[in-house]
């Protein structure tokens, strides 16, 4: 991953620090400091929305975080001026958002399918008497919405080449504008079967107007969409459960809005209804 990052990682007494150029100066930060900046921004956003001071927080982390990663997250909260009440697992937070801990008596097995912009996590939890136990976690740290965007970008780069006999890839700004348009089209395709792309003066003065159907988008990403089921199968194996033993399936992350992904998951669970009434960006 490091070679793709827009910053360098240096060692400070054996601990990693992030080195960046800011206003002509070289600055270094510990990961906890960067994390605290994000939390400070979140604190300000929450305060602006609520119109009051926010001092207490519950912070969520991936279920696979170890103790030192959890401690570092707690430290970030303290640096941001927050009183961290507790650190809880992200899939647990999603299950609580759906009130699954209040649903009936006895044991419930819940599968959380969390597909975001760049990462994919599957977790299986068991809930009994309000107690959550993580049975298994699986996923892909390099799969998400950005990959689906990339497939579309490549598709249109090739189309542009065929149409105009020009390669726009050396032009970073053109690629960036195309990517933004593709991301917007992808969102449109979750509710419509076709999306248009209109970019004025994309490359060498060419106005690029084109469109893409949902079916074509699904075709471009068929292997990636299918690959989301592998961690689902792995998490079931690790939890020593059959798919028929899952009581609830919860969708988290913007990419779970993609109809094809919902269909693949629902078909895998033999038509079982998915929990998707909450905005997946907020679950």
ABEGO torsion letter per residue (X at the ends): XAAABABBBBBBGGBBBBBBBBGGBBBBBBAAAAAAAAAAAAAAAAAAAAGBBBABBBBBBBAABBAAAAAAAAAAAAAAGBBBABBBBAAAAAAAAAGAAABEBEBBBBBBBBBBAABBBBBBBBBBGGBBBBABBBEBAABEAAAAAAAAAAAAAAAAAAAAGBBAAABAAAAAAAAAAAAAAAAAAAABABBBBBBBGABGGBBBBBBBBAAAAAAAAAAAAAAAAAAAAAAAAAAGBBAAABABBBBBEAAAABAAAAAAAAAAAGGBBBBAABBAAAX
